[in-house]
Amino acid sequence: MCRSFSIHGAEKRVQIYQGKSTATHRLSQRPSVVRHSSFPQVRSVKMEASSSGSITSAALVGKPITHQPVAKDVNIFFDELEGITSPSKDDDSLLHQGNLTSTSNNTSRLEAVGEGIPEKNKTSGLYFRDGKSRIDYILVYRKSNPQAEKREVFERNIRAEGLQMEKESSLSNSDIIFVKLHAPWEVLGKYAELMNVRMPFRRKIYYLHRRYKFLNRIEKQLSRFRGWLPRKPMRLDKERLPDLEENDCYTAPFSQQRIHHFIIHNKDTFFNNATRSRIVHHILQRVKYEEGKNKIGLNRLLTNGSYEAAFPLHEGSYRSKKSIRTHGAENHRHLLYECWASWGAWYKYQPLDLVRRYFGEKIGLYFAWLGWYTGMLFPAAFIGLFVFLYGVATLNHCQVSKEVCQATEIIMCPICDKYCPFMRLSDSCVYAKVTHLFDNGATVFFAVFMAVWATVFLEFWKRRRAVIAYDWDLIDWEEEEEEIRPQFEAKYSKKERMNPISGKPEPYQAFADKCSRIIVSASGIFFMICVVIAAVFGIVVYRVVTVSTFAAFKWALIRNNSQVATTGTAVCINFCIIMLLNVLYEKVALFLTNLEQPRTESEWENSFTLKMFLFQFVNLNSSTFYIAFFLGRFTGHPGAYLRLINRWRLEECHPSGCLIDLCMQMGIIMVLKQTWNNFMELGYPLIQNWWTRRKVRQEYGSQRKANFPQWEKDYNLQPMNAYGLFDEYLEMILQFGFTTIFVAAFPLAPLLALLNNIIEIRLDAYKFVTQWRRPLASRAKDIGIWYGILEGIGVLSVITNAFVIAVTSDFIPRLVYAYKYGPCAGQGEAGQKCMVGYVNASLSVFLVSDFERRSEPSSNGTEFSGAALKYCRYRDYRDPPHAPVPYGYTLQFWHVLAARLAFIIVFEHLVFCIKHLISYLIPDLPKDLRDRMRREKYLIQEMMYEAELERLQKERKERKKNGKSYHNEWP
């Protein structure tokens, strides 16, 4: 683990150079450049390194060497004379297909000193032509692009910042030019200090926790018991993982003045590849390409097409002919593929430290969250499977299912107009048994469990995130003051006001303008939600119309299962509509977000994320809400059906209830959605990369393709999504909603989610390692706005599950019957024997002669008893036709309604109280982590004093050795 702290005196930044390098000489002879004037002058420190590469001494040079101040926002421009004398970097005469052409001044020197350079470095495609300078970043442009002047100014300013550059034309397309960038040690040190990059400072000091004797005995017994057990197969083999030095040391913001405090074995590897690329990207974002206040940064050049792509390189190939077990990993990418992205590692823990080192903290946190979510799904999936198996085990003992299967004399009224026949209640025996699998005595317990599970998941994730943030030096990390979006600057450049943080004038958006844009955006969101509701209404119309069509179908299988066929086809059509509307929603969300004109990129990202989540959530769950809470609730009764546009009779529930429809809806949508997402996530980049390789193979042959340098191989991969990790998070958040919101109706949802996520982790890992260009490593403290969305889903899940149990399932009617109307009424019992007669009590009687003309069935029911039917039954609590008020609600209906409302109130209050109690009892920081942080603050202070004292004593000895003495010297 790495610990982070601040070094006293780090604010005094000193420019460090090693010896008299050519790069230093070149920098000292540059023309005058424009820099920020508020920074103090810096001095040069001469460093001597031992043969092992570690720094042995550091002393200030006697007289300070004056340099221009270092600024964070550097504005560098060459004068016209230099622009004329220097060759154009887009000149075709400098480029030859397959040949490297250096544009740095010290290339000849590096070529001359070529002895001792491994030949592998020169051929790996990861280094410059000299084999020493590692490629830290790649820029790609086309020679035919007309933005040559902007690129020329931009590249001159890049070299003025100290970055080294080489160019090469593509082997497959001579129009494509690759610009390779390398940051020397001087540049890395300067900007690492400006960016407060944390680097290894001192080895971590381990200490033992204070334990009681009783706990020690228990631990000894447990360790003895573990010795009998086999080694955990899910743990990664530590011998195959590299020793990441920064994970076993304290870290501090890099300071050139106190460079002797840092652990530097080799300057070439002191900053890892991800950090080097991040520093270079930081420089590129602050280099100007044209006169003007806003003509700055690589992002703008990518937007206007000056450059086609910009990316850091992968660390070589992810495959190797040699076995990793015998020869070890070729590079970190190869190691990640074997230990993380390989399908054979599906049951292993993730190497999160290695993922963080290679891809950065932001991507590492996503996989940490995904792994934590997947691990927490194990108990939920187990309990859900237990509920389902409990239903299977008690199926033959369920009194309600027995009565339905034995009710051969009960004739049910038709469920649609004209074409639907009368049917025996026993014909729905299969549906009654399937309903019992999901709607049984354990359902309420599972709903409460899942509500508590969602809270425990979020609370323990906060603790897990705190541990990760501590291990990855993110506790005290704060994001830099973000730059203003170019679109915001262009829109509001005429009106400015002083930024209270930076003290600089910046564009300002008036409050009235901001409010009006938000109102228009909210109206657009409301309109799109109305479009979703209209789509659901179309599905309702489809269900109403086709149920009669399937009832008159030729095939007996479909005719006898018309309602199931209607539900299945409606769900599939609904899924297609969902996928089509998703394309529209993305465009609308982009338009509305840009209409709001967010000030910074994070504000833009949060606004876009919230809109897309709302659209996707409503689109995915609207039809499910209809089936759960509206289907069969407002149909009226035989003889007085409610109709749509006074024409189509509203759809009724199956005689066994509406829960089977909800289960089908959730199962089909969840399986299809996850399958489609997995195909699009991996299948699309696989097809794209295969097509690219195929074209290259046809033109140059497989042998020539194998010799492509690394930058060209990476360029042929797919770029990361434009929205970063948005699609990955959105998919998992929507799945979390399916897992929790209607879990009372579909207990197998956590199990399906678990199986999908086990695949999802490896799919995403495979995609990041093999199919995508390497994304820029970026830092983040948490998962951002997604955590608030997860909390909102957790609250909504309590409400929806309460309504599903009370309204959709038959749990409350059965409970009321058992305690009030059944054979055990007044005895305080509710067993299966108390449910005798429940089916008959839940059905009302209808006189067939009271049917409306347009509702009269084509058959009169003579096939059941040889004579025309006089009465039929339907699901409701209404009086018989000969009562004083025919078909009026009975007292049992009002008892059931009151019990449902009471259950909703009691369930919600109970679960919310449990959730808040759990949130209160579970602290956000583990106690041992809090103790470690407090103890290490103390240790860091001691280390600082000791390190400073050691340095001063060493300097005193050197001065005495050189015959120099100083008065009033301490100590």
BELZI-V981228 format. One record per pair of residues at least 24 apart in sequence whose C-alpha atoms are under 8 Angstrom apart, sorted by the first residue. I is the first residue (numbers start at 1). J is the second residue. If there is no record, write none. Layout:
i: {I | I}
j: {J | J}
This chain:
i: {1 | 1 | 1 | 1 | 1 | 1 | 1 | 1 | 2 | 2 | 2 | 2 | 2 | 2 | 2 | 2 | 2 | 2 | 2 | 2 | 3 | 3 | 3 | 3 | 3 | 3 | 3 | 3 | 3 | 4 | 4 | 4 | 4 | 4 | 4 | 4 | 5 | 5 | 5 | 5 | 5 | 6 | 6 | 7 | 7 | 7 | 10 | 10 | 10 | 10 | 10 | 12 | 13 | 13 | 13 | 13 | 13 | 14 | 14 | 14 | 14 | 14 | 14 | 14 | 15 | 15 | 15 | 15 | 15 | 15 | 15 | 15 | 15 | 16 | 16 | 16 | 16 | 16 | 16 | 16 | 16 | 16 | 17 | 17 | 17 | 17 | 17 | 17 | 18 | 18 | 18 | 18 | 19 | 19 | 19 | 22 | 23 | 23 | 26 | 27 | 27 | 30 | 31 | 33 | 33 | 33 | 34 | 34 | 34 | 34 | 35 | 35 | 35 | 35 | 35 | 35 | 35 | 36 | 36 | 36 | 36 | 36 | 36 | 37 | 39 | 39 | 39 | 40 | 40 | 41 | 41 | 41 | 41 | 41 | 42 | 42 | 42 | 42 | 43 | 52 | 52 | 53 | 53 | 53 | 53 | 54 | 54 | 54 | 54 | 55 | 55 | 55 | 56 | 57 | 58 | 72 | 72 | 73 | 73 | 74 | 74 | 75 | 75 | 75 | 76 | 76 | 76 | 76 | 77 | 77 | 77 | 78 | 78 | 78 | 88 | 89 | 90 | 90 | 90 | 95 | 95 | 95 | 96 | 96 | 97 | 97 | 97 | 97 | 97 | 98 | 98 | 98 | 98 | 99 | 99 | 100 | 100 | 100 | 100 | 100 | 101 | 101 | 101 | 102 | 102 | 102 | 102 | 103 | 103 | 103 | 103 | 104 | 104 | 104 | 104 | 123 | 124 | 124 | 124 | 125 | 125 | 125 | 125 | 126 | 126 | 126 | 126 | 126 | 126 | 128 | 128 | 133 | 133 | 134 | 135 | 135 | 135 | 135 | 136 | 136 | 136 | 136 | 136 | 136 | 136 | 136 | 136 | 136 | 137 | 137 | 137 | 137 | 137 | 137 | 137 | 137 | 137 | 137 | 138 | 138 | 138 | 138 | 138 | 138 | 138 | 138 | 138 | 139 | 139 | 139 | 139 | 139 | 139 | 139 | 139 | 140 | 140 | 140 | 140 | 140 | 140 | 140 | 140 | 141 | 141 | 141 | 141 | 141 | 141 | 141 | 142 | 142 | 142 | 142 | 142 | 143 | 143 | 143 | 144 | 145 | 145 | 146 | 147 | 147 | 148 | 150 | 150 | 150 | 151 | 151 | 152 | 153 | 153 | 153 | 154 | 154 | 154 | 154 | 157 | 157 | 157 | 158 | 158 | 158 | 161 | 161 | 162 | 163 | 170 | 171 | 172 | 172 | 178 | 183 | 183 | 185 | 185 | 188 | 188 | 189 | 189 | 189 | 190 | 191 | 192 | 192 | 192 | 193 | 193 | 193 | 193 | 196 | 196 | 197 | 197 | 197 | 198 | 198 | 198 | 198 | 198 | 199 | 199 | 199 | 199 | 199 | 199 | 200 | 200 | 200 | 200 | 200 | 200 | 200 | 200 | 201 | 201 | 201 | 201 | 201 | 201 | 201 | 202 | 202 | 202 | 202 | 202 | 202 | 203 | 203 | 203 | 204 | 204 | 204 | 233 | 233 | 234 | 234 | 234 | 235 | 235 | 236 | 236 | 236 | 236 | 236 | 240 | 240 | 240 | 241 | 244 | 247 | 247 | 247 | 251 | 261 | 272 | 273 | 274 | 274 | 274 | 274 | 274 | 274 | 275 | 277 | 277 | 277 | 278 | 278 | 278 | 294 | 300 | 311 | 311 | 311 | 311 | 312 | 312 | 312 | 312 | 313 | 313 | 313 | 313 | 313 | 314 | 314 | 314 | 314 | 316 | 318 | 318 | 332 | 333 | 333 | 336 | 337 | 337 | 337 | 337 | 340 | 340 | 341 | 341 | 341 | 341 | 341 | 341 | 342 | 342 | 343 | 346 | 346 | 346 | 347 | 358 | 359 | 359 | 359 | 359 | 359 | 360 | 360 | 360 | 360 | 361 | 361 | 361 | 361 | 361 | 361 | 362 | 362 | 362 | 362 | 362 | 362 | 363 | 363 | 363 | 365 | 365 | 365 | 366 | 366 | 366 | 367 | 369 | 370 | 370 | 371 | 372 | 373 | 374 | 374 | 374 | 376 | 377 | 377 | 377 | 377 | 378 | 378 | 380 | 380 | 380 | 380 | 381 | 381 | 381 | 381 | 381 | 382 | 383 | 384 | 384 | 384 | 384 | 384 | 384 | 385 | 385 | 385 | 387 | 387 | 387 | 387 | 387 | 388 | 388 | 388 | 388 | 389 | 390 | 390 | 391 | 391 | 391 | 391 | 391 | 392 | 395 | 395 | 395 | 397 | 398 | 398 | 399 | 399 | 399 | 399 | 400 | 400 | 400 | 400 | 401 | 401 | 401 | 401 | 403 | 403 | 404 | 404 | 404 | 404 | 405 | 410 | 410 | 411 | 411 | 412 | 412 | 412 | 412 | 413 | 413 | 413 | 413 | 414 | 415 | 415 | 415 | 416 | 416 | 416 | 416 | 416 | 417 | 417 | 417 | 417 | 417 | 417 | 418 | 418 | 418 | 418 | 418 | 418 | 419 | 419 | 419 | 419 | 419 | 419 | 420 | 420 | 420 | 420 | 420 | 421 | 421 | 421 | 421 | 422 | 422 | 422 | 425 | 428 | 428 | 431 | 431 | 432 | 434 | 435 | 435 | 435 | 435 | 438 | 438 | 438 | 438 | 439 | 439 | 439 | 439 | 439 | 440 | 441 | 443 | 443 | 443 | 443 | 444 | 444 | 446 | 446 | 447 | 447 | 447 | 448 | 450 | 450 | 451 | 451 | 451 | 451 | 451 | 451 | 452 | 452 | 452 | 454 | 454 | 455 | 455 | 455 | 455 | 456 | 456 | 458 | 458 | 459 | 459 | 459 | 459 | 460 | 460 | 462 | 462 | 463 | 463 | 463 | 463 | 465 | 466 | 466 | 467 | 467 | 469 | 474 | 474 | 475 | 477 | 479 | 482 | 482 | 483 | 483 | 484 | 484 | 484 | 485 | 485 | 485 | 485 | 487 | 488 | 488 | 488 | 514 | 517 | 517 | 518 | 521 | 521 | 521 | 521 | 524 | 525 | 525 | 528 | 528 | 529 | 529 | 529 | 532 | 532 | 532 | 533 | 535 | 536 | 536 | 536 | 539 | 539 | 539 | 542 | 543 | 543 | 543 | 544 | 544 | 544 | 544 | 545 | 563 | 564 | 567 | 567 | 567 | 568 | 568 | 571 | 571 | 571 | 572 | 572 | 574 | 575 | 575 | 575 | 578 | 578 | 581 | 582 | 585 | 585 | 585 | 586 | 606 | 609 | 613 | 617 | 624 | 624 | 624 | 627 | 627 | 627 | 628 | 628 | 628 | 628 | 628 | 629 | 629 | 629 | 629 | 631 | 632 | 638 | 638 | 638 | 639 | 639 | 639 | 639 | 640 | 655 | 655 | 657 | 657 | 657 | 658 | 658 | 659 | 659 | 659 | 662 | 663 | 663 | 666 | 666 | 667 | 667 | 670 | 670 | 671 | 674 | 677 | 678 | 678 | 681 | 681 | 681 | 682 | 682 | 682 | 685 | 685 | 685 | 686 | 688 | 689 | 689 | 689 | 689 | 692 | 714 | 714 | 714 | 715 | 717 | 717 | 717 | 718 | 718 | 718 | 719 | 719 | 720 | 720 | 720 | 720 | 729 | 733 | 733 | 736 | 737 | 737 | 740 | 740 | 740 | 741 | 741 | 741 | 741 | 741 | 741 | 741 | 742 | 742 | 742 | 742 | 743 | 744 | 744 | 744 | 745 | 745 | 745 | 798 | 798 | 798 | 799 | 799 | 802 | 802 | 802 | 802 | 803 | 806 | 806 | 806 | 806 | 807 | 812 | 812 | 812 | 813 | 814 | 816 | 816 | 816 | 842 | 842 | 842 | 843 | 843 | 843 | 843 | 843 | 844 | 844 | 844 | 844 | 844 | 844 | 844 | 844 | 845 | 845 | 845 | 845 | 845 | 845 | 845 | 845 | 846 | 846 | 846 | 846 | 846 | 846 | 847 | 847 | 847 | 848}
j: {204 | 246 | 247 | 248 | 249 | 250 | 471 | 472 | 200 | 204 | 246 | 247 | 248 | 249 | 250 | 251 | 470 | 471 | 472 | 473 | 204 | 249 | 250 | 251 | 252 | 470 | 471 | 472 | 473 | 198 | 250 | 251 | 252 | 253 | 473 | 476 | 250 | 251 | 252 | 253 | 940 | 252 | 253 | 252 | 253 | 944 | 253 | 254 | 255 | 257 | 258 | 257 | 42 | 193 | 255 | 256 | 257 | 42 | 43 | 44 | 45 | 255 | 256 | 257 | 42 | 43 | 44 | 45 | 186 | 189 | 190 | 256 | 257 | 43 | 44 | 45 | 46 | 47 | 186 | 189 | 190 | 256 | 44 | 45 | 46 | 47 | 185 | 186 | 45 | 46 | 47 | 48 | 46 | 47 | 48 | 106 | 106 | 162 | 105 | 160 | 162 | 160 | 78 | 76 | 77 | 78 | 74 | 75 | 76 | 77 | 68 | 69 | 70 | 71 | 74 | 75 | 76 | 69 | 70 | 71 | 73 | 74 | 75 | 69 | 69 | 70 | 71 | 69 | 70 | 66 | 67 | 68 | 69 | 70 | 66 | 67 | 68 | 69 | 67 | 265 | 266 | 264 | 265 | 266 | 267 | 263 | 264 | 265 | 266 | 260 | 264 | 265 | 260 | 260 | 260 | 194 | 286 | 286 | 287 | 286 | 287 | 286 | 287 | 288 | 157 | 160 | 287 | 288 | 153 | 157 | 288 | 153 | 156 | 157 | 152 | 152 | 143 | 148 | 152 | 167 | 168 | 169 | 168 | 169 | 168 | 169 | 170 | 171 | 174 | 168 | 169 | 170 | 171 | 168 | 169 | 129 | 166 | 167 | 168 | 169 | 166 | 167 | 168 | 129 | 165 | 166 | 167 | 164 | 165 | 166 | 167 | 159 | 164 | 165 | 166 | 709 | 316 | 709 | 710 | 316 | 709 | 710 | 711 | 313 | 315 | 316 | 709 | 710 | 711 | 166 | 180 | 182 | 184 | 182 | 180 | 181 | 182 | 313 | 180 | 181 | 182 | 183 | 273 | 276 | 277 | 280 | 312 | 313 | 180 | 181 | 182 | 277 | 280 | 281 | 310 | 311 | 312 | 313 | 178 | 179 | 180 | 181 | 310 | 311 | 312 | 313 | 711 | 178 | 179 | 180 | 307 | 308 | 309 | 310 | 311 | 176 | 177 | 178 | 179 | 307 | 308 | 309 | 310 | 176 | 177 | 178 | 306 | 307 | 308 | 309 | 175 | 176 | 177 | 307 | 308 | 175 | 176 | 177 | 175 | 305 | 306 | 306 | 305 | 306 | 306 | 289 | 290 | 306 | 289 | 306 | 289 | 288 | 289 | 290 | 287 | 288 | 289 | 290 | 287 | 288 | 289 | 283 | 284 | 287 | 187 | 283 | 187 | 187 | 712 | 708 | 696 | 700 | 711 | 276 | 280 | 267 | 268 | 276 | 279 | 254 | 255 | 256 | 256 | 279 | 254 | 255 | 279 | 253 | 254 | 255 | 256 | 253 | 254 | 252 | 253 | 254 | 251 | 252 | 253 | 254 | 473 | 246 | 251 | 252 | 253 | 254 | 262 | 245 | 246 | 249 | 250 | 251 | 252 | 262 | 263 | 249 | 250 | 251 | 252 | 261 | 262 | 263 | 249 | 250 | 251 | 261 | 262 | 263 | 248 | 249 | 250 | 248 | 249 | 250 | 347 | 348 | 347 | 348 | 349 | 348 | 349 | 339 | 348 | 349 | 350 | 351 | 325 | 328 | 329 | 335 | 354 | 353 | 471 | 472 | 473 | 947 | 357 | 358 | 357 | 358 | 359 | 360 | 776 | 777 | 777 | 312 | 776 | 777 | 776 | 777 | 778 | 486 | 486 | 773 | 774 | 775 | 776 | 773 | 774 | 775 | 776 | 710 | 711 | 714 | 773 | 774 | 710 | 714 | 773 | 774 | 710 | 769 | 770 | 358 | 358 | 769 | 769 | 765 | 766 | 769 | 770 | 762 | 765 | 762 | 763 | 764 | 765 | 766 | 769 | 762 | 766 | 762 | 758 | 759 | 762 | 758 | 777 | 774 | 775 | 776 | 777 | 778 | 776 | 777 | 778 | 779 | 472 | 777 | 778 | 779 | 780 | 781 | 777 | 778 | 779 | 780 | 781 | 782 | 725 | 777 | 778 | 780 | 782 | 783 | 725 | 729 | 783 | 761 | 461 | 757 | 761 | 761 | 461 | 457 | 754 | 757 | 758 | 457 | 750 | 751 | 753 | 754 | 751 | 754 | 450 | 453 | 750 | 751 | 748 | 749 | 750 | 751 | 754 | 751 | 446 | 446 | 747 | 748 | 749 | 750 | 751 | 747 | 748 | 751 | 438 | 442 | 443 | 446 | 747 | 437 | 438 | 747 | 748 | 437 | 437 | 442 | 436 | 437 | 438 | 439 | 440 | 437 | 433 | 436 | 437 | 832 | 436 | 832 | 832 | 833 | 835 | 836 | 835 | 836 | 838 | 839 | 429 | 432 | 433 | 436 | 837 | 839 | 428 | 429 | 432 | 839 | 429 | 872 | 873 | 872 | 873 | 655 | 872 | 873 | 874 | 638 | 872 | 873 | 874 | 857 | 651 | 652 | 654 | 547 | 548 | 649 | 651 | 855 | 548 | 649 | 854 | 855 | 856 | 857 | 548 | 854 | 855 | 856 | 857 | 858 | 548 | 549 | 551 | 552 | 857 | 858 | 548 | 551 | 552 | 857 | 858 | 857 | 858 | 859 | 861 | 857 | 859 | 861 | 655 | 655 | 656 | 656 | 660 | 656 | 660 | 656 | 657 | 659 | 660 | 744 | 745 | 746 | 747 | 659 | 745 | 809 | 810 | 811 | 811 | 811 | 744 | 745 | 747 | 805 | 744 | 805 | 744 | 747 | 743 | 744 | 801 | 911 | 740 | 743 | 740 | 794 | 797 | 798 | 911 | 915 | 911 | 914 | 915 | 740 | 794 | 794 | 915 | 918 | 919 | 918 | 919 | 790 | 791 | 919 | 922 | 923 | 924 | 922 | 924 | 924 | 925 | 923 | 924 | 925 | 926 | 782 | 924 | 925 | 925 | 929 | 781 | 780 | 781 | 781 | 781 | 780 | 600 | 601 | 600 | 601 | 599 | 600 | 601 | 598 | 599 | 600 | 601 | 597 | 597 | 598 | 599 | 596 | 595 | 596 | 596 | 592 | 593 | 595 | 596 | 592 | 611 | 615 | 585 | 615 | 615 | 618 | 619 | 618 | 619 | 622 | 622 | 577 | 574 | 622 | 623 | 570 | 573 | 574 | 570 | 567 | 570 | 651 | 648 | 649 | 650 | 651 | 648 | 654 | 661 | 661 | 664 | 665 | 664 | 665 | 665 | 668 | 669 | 668 | 669 | 623 | 669 | 672 | 673 | 619 | 620 | 619 | 616 | 612 | 615 | 616 | 612 | 785 | 726 | 730 | 734 | 662 | 665 | 666 | 658 | 661 | 662 | 658 | 659 | 662 | 804 | 808 | 803 | 804 | 807 | 808 | 658 | 658 | 846 | 850 | 851 | 850 | 851 | 852 | 855 | 852 | 874 | 875 | 808 | 809 | 810 | 808 | 809 | 745 | 808 | 809 | 745 | 745 | 746 | 738 | 746 | 746 | 749 | 735 | 738 | 752 | 756 | 731 | 760 | 763 | 763 | 764 | 767 | 763 | 764 | 767 | 718 | 771 | 772 | 771 | 718 | 716 | 717 | 718 | 771 | 716 | 772 | 773 | 774 | 773 | 771 | 772 | 773 | 771 | 772 | 773 | 772 | 773 | 772 | 773 | 774 | 775 | 786 | 786 | 790 | 790 | 793 | 797 | 793 | 794 | 797 | 793 | 794 | 796 | 797 | 798 | 800 | 801 | 797 | 800 | 801 | 804 | 801 | 801 | 804 | 805 | 804 | 805 | 809 | 908 | 911 | 912 | 904 | 908 | 903 | 904 | 907 | 908 | 904 | 900 | 901 | 903 | 904 | 900 | 896 | 899 | 900 | 896 | 838 | 895 | 896 | 899 | 875 | 876 | 877 | 873 | 874 | 875 | 876 | 877 | 873 | 874 | 875 | 876 | 877 | 878 | 879 | 880 | 871 | 872 | 873 | 874 | 878 | 879 | 880 | 881 | 871 | 872 | 873 | 874 | 880 | 881 | 871 | 872 | 881 | 872}
